[in-house]
């Protein structure tokens, strides 16, 4: 029997996992001292954001969630500039959001999927040097496509 749900809607296991992560976010906020209504609202927004990113990724392709996340971080950084925050807070947000946006756009533009990238970023060296090399390789990836 065909499903009445759209094809981009996540399956039951994915949906259950996202709901459990939302419960974990809300529970963590509640344990840290937030009010129950605030914890439930943030958990609901978290689940909604997860569902939207799943839908965008299913419709537009892999790494579309990076474009969405990068745009949201840039909007948040723009909002933080209107507050009396230190100058480095919106600068860090703009840098992080810009990287996610460029990463997502480059991967979508070149049609690179997560399965194609699948090789782990492993480099020879000690724990610190290998980790640093792997991090630099991942950060530089959108500029090497």
Buried (B, 14 or more C-beta within 10 A) or exposed (E): EEEEEEEEBBEEEEBEEBBEBBBEBBEEBBEEEBEEEEBBBBBEEBBEBBBEBBBBBBEBBBBBBBBBBBBBBBEBBEEBEEEEEEEEEBEBBBEBBBBBBBBBBBBBEEEBEEEEBEEEBEBEEEEEEBBEBBEEEEEEBBEEE
